[in-house]
């Protein structure tokens, strides 16, 4: 079960820590990367979005890192990620 499907479980069993802040942060970052607002982000969107971020704690991201992330998380060989995949 992913965190977005957790809303159904939350209705049945209310909890005090259902990752609401995490879901909001993931959605905000996804919206930042989805520049054309088509609901999908590609490796190119992620790479250029990460390049434009200021004061990153982590070292520079590489194309290999981004491509591996997209290839390992995408479904149906779409070469893009939707919010559920992300």
C-alpha positions in Angstrom: 0.0 0.0 0.0 1.4 3.4 -0.9 0.9 6.5 1.1 -1.8 7.9 -1.2 -3.9 4.7 -0.7 -3.4 5.1 3.0 -6.3 7.6 3.0 -8.8 4.7 2.7 -7.2 3.0 5.7 -7.2 6.2 7.6 -11.0 6.5 7.3 -11.5 3.0 8.7 -8.8 3.3 11.4 -8.0 6.9 12.3 -4.4 7.5 13.3 -2.4 10.4 14.7 0.6 10.0 12.4 -0.5 9.2 8.8 2.3 11.0 7.1 0.2 14.0 6.1 3.3 16.3 6.0 5.2 13.7 3.9 2.4 13.4 1.4 2.2 17.2 1.1 5.9 17.5 0.6 6.0 14.8 -2.0 3.0 16.5 -3.9 4.7 19.9 -3.7 8.0 18.6 -5.0 6.2 16.7 -7.8 4.3 19.8 -8.8 7.6 21.7 -8.9 9.1 19.1 -11.2 6.0 18.9 -13.5 6.6 22.1 -15.4 4.1 21.4 -18.2 1.4 20.2 -15.7 0.6 17.1 -17.6 0.7 14.9 -14.5 3.9 13.1 -15.5 7.5 13.8 -14.9 10.4 12.5 -17.0 14.1 12.0 -16.1 14.8 15.3 -17.8 12.2 17.2 -15.7 13.8 15.7 -12.5 17.3 16.5 -13.6 16.7 20.1 -14.5 14.5 20.6 -11.4 17.2 19.4 -9.2 19.8 21.6 -11.0 17.7 24.7 -10.2 17.3 23.9 -6.5 19.4 26.2 -4.2 21.3 25.1 -1.1 21.1 21.4 -1.7 22.7 19.4 1.1 23.5 16.5 -1.2 26.2 16.4 -3.9 25.3 17.2 -7.5 22.9 14.7 -9.0 24.0 12.9 -12.1 22.0 11.7 -15.1 22.8 8.1 -14.1 21.2 8.6 -10.7 18.0 10.1 -12.2 17.7 7.5 -15.0 18.1 4.7 -12.5 15.4 6.2 -10.3 13.0 6.6 -13.1 13.7 3.1 -14.6 13.2 1.4 -11.2 10.0 3.2 -10.3 8.0 3.7 -13.5 5.3 1.3 -14.6 4.3 0.2 -18.1 7.5 1.4 -19.7 6.2 4.9 -20.0 9.5 6.6 -19.4 7.7 9.0 -17.1 6.4 8.9 -13.5 3.0 9.9 -12.3 2.3 11.0 -8.7 1.6 7.4 -7.5 4.9 6.1 -9.0 6.8 9.1 -7.6 
